[in-house]
Amino acid sequence: MTRERAQSFLEERHIENILQAYRAFDDSDGFARVATLEVVRRNDYSLNMPLYVRPTRSDANGSDDQPLEAVLAEWQASSRQLRASMDELFATLKEASLGR
């Protein structure tokens, strides 16, 4: 899944993975699980994904065993993008309130 600002988008490869899992109708570690009605019933009919599919270690950070420095750099870049987006939002809101 690709994230841009506060939105997420499925890329073609993600859609293909979902389609393959659907057609296989089989469990796939960290991705899909075929749950019986009884299992869903035991979960109070909740279809919340984490109840059925546990993320694998590589799913948790989006790659296979990235070095801490790389993960930290990604987090810092993401934080800078968030700050820039928030600054832009606050400037727009301030400008809009002055126009009243």
VEXNUMI-215533 format. One record per atom (N, C-alpha, C): x, y, z. Coordinates in steps of 0.05 Angstrom, whole numbers, plus 5000, padded with zeros to 4 digits. Layout:
XYZ
...
END
This chain:
501749775000
500050005000
501850255000
501150444985
502550694983
501050914998
502551065015
501251285030
502251545019
500351725013
500851995006
499152175023
500552335039
499252505058
497552335076
494952365079
493352205097
491751995082
492551935057
490951745041
492751505034
491551275031
492951035023
491850944996
493650834980
492850744953
493950464948
492350294935
493350034927
494750064900
497149954898
498549944873
497749694858
498449674833
497649444816
498649184829
501049184840
502148934852
500548854877
499549054892
497848984915
495248854906
494048974886
491548864875
491948574865
494248524852
494848254842
495148064865
496448144887
496847974910
494147904923
492348094925
489648054936
488147854918
488247894892
486847714873
487947434875
490547404877
491747134879
490846994905
490847144927
489947024953
487046944951
485347104938
482547044935
482146794919
483546774896
483346544879
484446284892
486546314907
487746074921
485945974943
484446154955
482646094978
484145924998
486446025007
488145885026
489446085044
490345995068
491746175086
494446255074
495246505080
497846605071
498946765094
501146665106
502246795130
502647095126
501547245146
501847535145
500147675125
498447525110
496947655088
493947575088
493347325089
490547235086
490046985103
487546965111
486646725125
483846655117
483346405113
480646305108
479546235135
477546385144
476346355170
473646225167
473146025184
470545895184
468546075198
466046025194
463946175207
464146155237
465045915247
465345875276
467546055287
469746085272
471946265281
470946555282
469446635261
468346905261
466346945283
464746745289
462846755311
464346795338
466546645342
468046675367
469246955370
469647095348
470647365349
468347565348
465947485357
463547655358
462947775331
463347625310
462747695282
464347935273
466547995286
468248215278
470048115255
470348275234
472048205212
474648375213
475348475237
477748625241
480148455234
481748545214
483948385203
485848265224
486748425244
488648315264
487648075280
485048035280
483947795293
484547545278
485147565253
485447335236
488247315223
489447535217
492047545203
493947695220
496047565229
498147695244
500347785226
501348035229
503448125211
506047965216
507447915194
510047785197
512047995204
514447915211
516448115219
517048305196
517148215172
517648395149
515348575144
512848495150
510548665146
510548895166
511648855189
511549065210
512949315202
515149295188
516549545180
516749575150
515349405135
515149435106
517449325090
519449205103
521649085088
522848865105
524748725093
526048505107
528448605123
528148605150
530348675168
532048915160
530749145157
532249385151
533949465174
536249575169
537849675191
536449895206
536949915232
535650125248
536050405237
538450455226
539050715215
537150785192
536550585175
534750625152
531950675162
531050515182
528350555192
528050835205
530150915220
530151175233
530051395212
531651365190
531751575169
528951595156
527651365151
524951375139
523051515157
523151455183
521451585203
521951885204
524451965203
525052255204
524052395179
524352265156
523352385131
520252405132
518952195141
516052205144
515252425163
516652465185
516052675204
516352945191
518352985175
518753245162
516453295142
515653095128
513353125110
510853195125
510353065147
508053125164
508153405173
510453495184
510653775193
510053975171
511153925147
510754095124
507754105117
506453875117
503553865111
501954015132
502653985157
501254125179
501654425176
504154515171
504654795167
502954915145
502754765123
501154845100
498254865108
497254665123
494454665132
493954905150
495654955169
495255185188
495355445173
497155475153
497255725138
494655765122
493655545111
491155565096
488855635114
488755515138
486555585157
486755865166
489255965171
489656235180
488756435158
489456375134
488756535111
485656545108
484456315111
481556295108
480156455130
481156455154
479856595176
480256895173
482356985160
482857265155
480957375134
480057205116
478357285094
475457325103
474757275127
472057295136
471257575140
END
